[in-house]
């Protein structure tokens, strides 16, 4: 069984991911894979250099994220070009890791994909687990965690799909508004039902 773990910014998805890892489930973290596919010397980074020029590569061979960010920030066409290079590489690597874990004999694998719905990757997984939180808690956590003003925090939250939409697409939802222990209990119940 492939579990797709998702949520929204400051919903506590990373906390649930750590819980699953502690229970012995292999985790494929989309954010980590996104960093791996642009490591120095990678094919993906070579394509990015060919597209944007050598000035986006640092002296140590790594991608200069700030420069790339500045180039694509206000240019949707350039952003699409970058995504057309990076997204297939991320998907390919995630599937490679998934197949590797299956070959190793794992029966349940967790794919931690923050933008599961936004990237339309539901077909990658058998079950979708959404970590949800009330808007008030989400706002408070995000402002505290990232040191953001309320206005900036709201802007970040509104750039993602609403929690209600993610909950509708879920096979199970963890409501992460209480204690860590309450979240762990919900997770245990869901895993029991799915076994």
Secondary structure, 3 states (H helix, E strand, C coil): CEEEEEECCCCCHHHHHHHHHHCCCEEEEHHHHHHHCCCCCCHHHHHHHHHHCHHHECCCCCECHHHHHHHHHCCHHHHHHHHHHHHHHHHHHHHHHHHHHHHCCCCCEEEECCCCCCCCCHHHCCEEEEEECCHHHHHHHHHHHHCCCHHHHHHHHHCCCCHHHHHHCCCEEEECCCCHHHHHHHHHHHHHHHC
